[in-house]
Amino acid sequence: MQMVTTLELKERLEELRGQEICLQGWIRNHRRQKNIGFIDFYDGTCFKNPQVVYDNTIADYETVSTLHVGAAVTVVGTVVPSYKDPTTPEVQARLITIEGDSPEDYPLQPKRHSVEFLRKIAYLRPRTRLFQAVFRVRSVAAMAIHTYFQDRGYLYVHTPLITANDAEGAGNTFTVTTLPQGVKADPSEDFFGKATSLAVTGQLEGETFAMAFSRIYTFGPTFRAENSNTKTHASEYWMIEPEIAFCDIAKLMDIEEDFLKFIVRTVLEKCPDELEFLDKFSGGGLVEKLKALADAHFARVSHEEAITILRNAGEGRFEFEPKYGEDTAKEHEKYLTEEYFHGPVFIYDWPKDIKAFYMYQNEDGKTVAGVDLLVPGSGELMGGSQREHRIERLTRRMDELGISKEQMDWYVNLRRFGGCVHSGFGMGFERLIMYLTAVENIRDVIPYPRTPKECEF
């Protein structure tokens, strides 16, 4: 008798047919007839799970026939052909041992539950088929990200989660303090001797390592105290942020395209069963969308060109008028990706006044070498830029925005001590998982979401 997982059973199905095996896992559904029973069994290692069949000759039949949904069991039985689906394993059990019972009022009964209900019992939702699919895709995508960068010589850097700088200048940060609530005190009296917060990005620290290792990436949690209750915002989320030395904006776009296609192809290859389920769950089109992206040509247009395209789409075409020098709206992104280019598009050379201080300032004095990647069905997925490496341009921009050069002297000094042209981008991991799974709410692609007024579990 071999102890196997459901993944091993699927992969070695032909080899194991007719052999006795041992499985350990949980009951998803239990259907009983007069002298026979059927258990939908899972252990979490494989999405396509075996059916366990038993009859009244099994030891302790009366007890086995009363097992509840959610119970943990050990199953010993013979692998047999399934009359329903030759690719789905079936086990004829001779022994089923209960490891941990579950009551009749177990919340996850065999029916379709709403995602809103499942958020209330987030500690149990990983047991459902939807979240087994979502979090398997999340795991595979995370590994693919590391594989992509590691195979190409990037250094993985763990940037600090507590910081004294707000890199984006947005101010929406969580304060880190040991001072009593309600007490107004000098920051020098606090734990770190200065005002500190949870990091919204690891980019600036990442740049310091890029100036030593040439290619680096960060992949970790970041935090933003933005009081937004939309489907796409969370207060705690994960970011992927590579930084590349001797790289301009054109080369950066090449890397972004290659990177995203690699992730998508890896998920298509390693999660076919999960994607098939998610495709049906979302109403269809997911797998087709991902395959199209993996083979797509990524268009490239300047911000000015993009606005011109939008303005030529026809009067009254959009609720929000596209304007030169201003940001684009969701409806604009949808038009560009789905109706005009029919695929992903890079928009580069953005207006300087709506972008961060560290972006390379173009010679026109009006734009910076920033770039956003828009994809069909999602909109903006990545944002990046060539970084400003000219010290006089950087410090002048910091003065314009009231950013302290003294507090950020270490960042400025990168331009003094062997600085070079360099670029990087950031991608929200949860946004990527939403795209890969067609799940519409960020709360449903992260194990325990942290959003305004919500911090459970």
Salt bridges, closest charged atoms under 4 A:
GLU14 OE2 - ARG17 NE 3.32
GLU15 OE2 - ARG12 NH2 2.83
GLU20 OE2 - ARG94 NE 2.57
ASP40 OD2 - ARG31 NH1 3.25
ASP101 OD1 - HIS68 ND1 3.76
GLU104 OE2 - HIS68 NE2 3.80
GLU207 OE1 - ARG415 NH2 3.23
GLU207 OE1 - HIS422 NE2 2.72
GLU243 OE2 - ARG387 NH2 2.46
ASP254 OD1 - ARG300 NH2 2.51
GLU257 OE2 - LYS261 NZ 2.93
ASP258 OD2 - ARG152 NE 3.93
ASP273 OD2 - LYS10 NZ 2.58
GLU276 OE2 - LYS280 NZ 3.60
GLU321 OE2 - ARG311 NH1 3.19
GLU338 OE1 - LYS334 NZ 2.94
GLU339 OE2 - ARG317 NH2 2.58
GLU363 OE2 - ARG390 NH1 3.08
GLU363 OE1 - ARG393 NH2 3.43
ASP372 OD2 - LYS355 NZ 3.57
GLU388 OE2 - ARG390 NE 2.76
ASP399 OD1 - LYS405 NZ 2.54
GLU400 OE1 - ARG397 NH1 2.77
GLU430 OE2 - ARG138 NH2 2.87
GLU440 OE1 - LYS231 NZ 3.82
ASP444 OD2 - ARG119 NH2 2.91
ASP444 OD1 - ARG125 NH1 3.18
